[in-house]
Amino acid sequence: MPLTTWLLAIRPKTLPLAVASIVLGAASACTIHAGVLALALLTALLLQILSNLANDYGDGLRGTDGHERIGPARVLASGRVTAAQLRRAMVWVVGLAMASGLALLTLALGSNLAAWLGFLLLGALSVLAALGYTLGRRPYGYSGLGDAAVFVFFGPVAVLGTGWLMRPELTATGGWAALVAGLLSMAVLNINNIRDLDGDRLAGKHTLALRLGLPLARAWQGAVLALALLAGERLMTGWGYLALAGLWPLAQGLKLVLTREGAELNRALALTAKGTLVLTAGLALGLVTA
């Protein structure tokens, strides 16, 4: 199977969201353990890859991604891989994520049994959330709950969880950081769902954007970005003001969302993901150097 096919399946352009959440979470603890950070990044990336593969698989089985799709091609719907091949890939990624996650907890938690139980539960929920977006009898992505799940798992779970693994305490700084990462991740998903409004309507995929309708979904995009920036302002200090460099790609992406439709929003997705990474990296730099 060509590497390009699997790159298409894992959607590398979405992976900066996982990186942003983990880096910001580590920085919010104001103390960095390199080994914990590396394993947290690896685990988060594997979970996001799992989510992308499961999304491709679930939508492909339901016929959501037909020939009329205007986003990047899906590997199952386009016939590049078979359902069996995609299932095997998901099994491998689940296994790798579990191995990485267990190594992370061993390094960070030692013999703290209560913490082990808590993080094992979070890990199991993360795997179920990655799979349940489009899989199962009642996938939550088809009921308009995808935005809430993205906020929870890219925000509080990823950010506060990473911060706690660095330093076992919850802080206001971590709370603001969780809001920033969660809201910006929601903004990326909202663009995706605005772009796919027509296809999702035909497939019966009732995303939040579809429930709101185009005018309100566009307004929601602006509101989510504004809230993320207000939360980010609480974290800006010293070098953290470099985060303002992320405003330009975020603003460009928002302009496209407000004025364009369909395939033209693919550029808005890329700009918003880029802006998210730049903004969170700037905030993280400010926190660790303060």
N, C-alpha and C positions, 0 to 999 in steps of 0.2 A: 504494500500500500504506500503510495507516494507521501513523503513528508508534508507536502503542501496540502494534501487532503486533511491530514490530522491537524495541521495548523489552522485550517479553515474551521474544523470542528471545535477546537479549544478557544478560538476567538481571542487571539493575543491582545487586541486593542482594548478588551474589557478588563484585562488583568491589573492595570494600574490602580483600579479601585481597591483591590485586596491589599496591594502594596501600601497605598495611602492610609488605609485604616490601621494596619499593623505598625507602620512607622510613627504615625501620630499617637497611637496608643503607647508605644514604647517611650516616646519623648515626653508624654504627659506624666510619666512616673519620675522623670528627672534623673533617672539612673539607668544606664544601658548595659545589659549583659549580652555580649556579642553572640554567644551560643544560643541563648534563648531567643534573641531577635531573629537569627538565621532560621531556626526551626519553626518559629511562629510564622515567618514569611513563607516558608516552604509549605507548611500545613494549610495556610490560608489560600495560597495559590492553587494547591491541589483541590481544595474544596470548591473554589470557583471554577476550575476546569471541570470538575464533576458536575456542577450545576449547568455549565454550558453544554456538556455532552448529554445530560439528561433532558435538557430543554430541546435540543436537536432531536433526540429520540422520541420524546413525548409528542412534540408538535408534528413530527414526521408520521407517527402512527395515526394521529388524528386528521391528517391531511391539511393542517393549518398552513404549512409552507408550500404552497403550490407553485406553479410556473409563474403566477402573477406576483410573486414575492419581490419587493423592491429593496429589501435589505440584503446583506451578504448571503450568498447561497448556503443552504443547509445541506450537510453531507448525506443524510438519509433520504430526504425528499428529492434530492437531485440524483440519487442513485450512485453516488460515489462510494458509499459503503453499504453493507447490508445491516439489517437490524441485529443479527447475531454478532457481527463484528463490533458494532457500537455497544452492545451489552457487555461483551468481553472487555472492551476498553474501560467501561464504567467500573467493572469489577476490579480491574487492575488499579484504577485510580483510587477507589475506596480503600483497597489494601495499602497502597502507598500513603494515603492520608492518615490511616489508622497508625501505621508504623511511625510516621513522622510525628503525629500527635502524641503517641506514647513516649517517644524519645524526648519530646518537648516537656511533657509533664514530669518525666523522670529527672531531667536536668533541673527544672525549676522548682519542683515541689518536694523532692526527697521523700520522706516518710510521713508527710502531712496527710493522713487518711481522709479527713473531712474535705480538704481541698481537692484531693484526688476524686472523690465521689462527685463533687460539684462540677469539676471540669470534664469528667467523663460524661456526665449528663449533658453538659453544653456541647460536647463533641458529638454525641449521638443525635442531639437535636439539630446540629448543623448539617450532619449528613442527611437526615430526614428532610430538612428544609431544602437542601440542594436537589434531592430527588423528587420531592413532592410538588415542585412548582408546576410541572406539566405531566407528572406521572400519577398513576392511581385512578380510582374511580372518580374522585372529586379533587382534581388538582387545584390548589389554591390560586395559581396564576390565572385560571379561567374564571375566578370569582371576584376579581378585583382586589385580592389581598397581597399581590406581589409587592406593591410599594411598601406596605407595612413590614413585610418580611425582610425586604432589602434594608430598610431603615434599622430594624432590630439587629440583624446579623452583621451588617457592615458598620453599624454604629456601636451601641452598647456592648454587644457580645465581643466583637473584634477589638474595639478600642479599650474598653474597661477590662476585658479579659487579658489582653496583652499587658496593660499597665499593671494589673494585679500580679501577673507572673514575674514582672520586673521588681515590683515592690508591693507586698501584700497589704494594700489599703486602697480605699476608694476616696477620691478627692474631687473637689469642685472643678479643678483643671481637667481631670479625666472626663467629667460630665460634659463640659463645654466641648472638649475634643470629640466625644462620642456624637454630640449633636452635629458638629461640622461634617464628620465623615458620613454619618447616616443620611443627612439631608442631601449632600452632594451626590451620594450614590442613588438616592431616590430621583434626583434631577436627571441623571443619566438614563435610568429606566423609563422615566416619563417621556423623554425624547423618543426612545425606542418605540414606546406604545403609541405616541402621536403619529410617528411615521407609519406604523402598521395598522392604523385605524380601520381602513377599508377591509384589509385581509382578515383582521381579527373579528370584525362584524360578521363577515360571511362564515367564519369558522366557529362562531359562538364563543369566542374568547372574550369575556366581559372584563377587560382591564379597567383600571380606575380612569384612564384617559377616555376610554370608550363610554363609560358611565357618565363622565362629566360632559363630554362633547368637546369639539375642537376649541371653541372660544374659551371655555372655562379651563380646559387642560393647558392652554397657553398661559392663562393667568396664573394657574397653579405653578407652572414652571418658574415664573418670575417670583412668586411668593416663596417658593422653596429655596431658591438661590438667595433671596434677600435674608431669609432666616438663617441660612448657613453663614452668610457674611457677618450678620450681627453676632452670631455665636463665635465666629472666628476672631472678631474684634476683641473679645474678652481674653484671647490668648496671645495677642500681638505684643511683643516686647523685644527691644533690641533688634537683633537680626531677624526677628519674626516679621518685621515689616516688609521683608522681601516677599512675603506671601502675596502682597499686592500685585506682584507680577502676574499672578494667576487671574486677575480680574479681566485682563484683555481677552484671552481666549474664552472665558466664561461669558463675557459680554457679546463677543462675536457669535457664540453658539446661541445665546438667547435671542439675538436679532434674527437669526435664521429660523428659530422656532416660531417667532412671532410673525414672520413674513413669508415663510416657505412651507411646502408640504411635500410628502412623498420622499422620493430618493434623495432630494436635496438635503434632507435632514441627516443623512449619513455623515456629512461634514460637521453638522452640529454635534453629533455624538462624539466624534473624534476631538473636537475643540473642547467640549465640556469635560471629557476624560482627561485631556491634557491640562486644562485649567485646574481640575481637582488635584492632580498630582503636584503641580507647581505650588498651588496654595497650601496644601497640607505639608509639603516639604519645607516651605518657608516657615510655617508655624512651628514645625518640629525643630527646625534649626534654632529658632528663637527660644524655645523651651529648654533645649539641652545646653544652650550657652548662657542662659540668664543667670 
